[in-house]
């Protein structure tokens, strides 16, 4: 099991380049911890990411990049590696911002969420809209389900559920053996 802490900060990034120069994006801290007992305990830090999001005048939520690091440990719990692959910033090295969520999603809409060739190539398709999703935090209405994939890992699929005024509340990752890992906002 894992524990995932997502915190919207009061910090913003203002130093994008190219066509994104002059834009500001909110920093969101996303940290993933090992939870060996599956009881909500935060053990070893597995991933530490800062994402940058912004909203346009039409209400679309854009993704402007991430600074991410994934940690590896030996059998004794000593950190042995810190992998920063997957990090990107819109306007640098050919990286392009993408849309995380459309203001008015419709089933079948397909869009790129992020792009830096060979590092960040996620895309999504709107599956269903108008859903009700229940988590430990409550019942959310008018939610959207997306099917998210990446060209960097063909076959990997995640179904994500986004709800108005909350954001992401559930992630379902099907596995080849017919099972699925589900992460729910608690």
Buried (B, 14 or more C-beta within 10 A) or exposed (E): BBBBEBEEEEEEBEEBEEEBEEBEBBBBBBBBBBBEEEEEEEBBBBBBBBBBBBBEEEEBBBBBBBBBBBBEBEEEEEEEEEEEEBBBBBBBEEBBBBBBBBEEBEEEBEBBBBBBEEBBBBBBBBBBBEBEBEBEEEEBEEBBBBBBBBEBEEEEBBBBBBBEEBBBBBBBBBEEEEEEEEBBBE
